[in-house]
Amino acid sequence: MNDFAARMDWCVKPFNQANHAPVAVVNGALSRTVTSGQTVTLDASGSSDPDGNALSYNWWRYLEASGYKGALAISNGAGAVASFTAPNVVSPQTIHIILEVKDAGAPNLVAYQRVVVTVNPAGTSTPPQMTSPAAGTVLSPNQTVTATGTGTNLSWSIDRTGDGLGAFKTGTGPSITFTVPADATSTQTIVITLTGSGGTLSRSYAISGAPATVPSAPRNLGRR
Ligand SMILES: [Ca+2]
């Protein structure tokens, strides 16, 4: 009703005597992703009013729209800058926060914004991804291969199956370079295992039949 009353005032009063709605501004993204335990800052200090009215603020959770229904304490919820601690969740959950900015005009007018916060469980990260070599790549004996991946705290383990040995190369970081064993055969595979904070990923690569480089031993030895 206040909107309607204000509109009636616009018809009969000059601009400087009618009240106009404030402008609600949220500093930062309206859609955010955080981790449990992280502090989420809600900052509406950039809000304004065309009439220069004093502003009052109210931050509240829109429970019906929120996936997370548990307890949530918004600190300084009646201030321009409020905050809350992202709650513990076991799977990603959304929290919808509504900002109400009310002016001190007559009649009072209110403007709104919505911030959608997605809370991810603590202790999980994005699963690692292997960007090269592409799945299905066939490797050759003696070939130098650089494997690359994305994720956090990456470590690598390169194994040739069928040789009864463990990994022939290990390393850490976003990439690793190794050489396919010269005596690798097509009955074996190269298994690249990438481990990161978010999980472990293994991929097998076939080995082509013929060695890329012929071993340097004289070939006529043993001939009869
Ligand atoms: Ca106003």
Residues whose N, C-alpha, C, O or C-beta is under 5 A from the ligand:
A	BS01	CA	N19 H20 A21 P22 D49 D51 N53 D103 G105
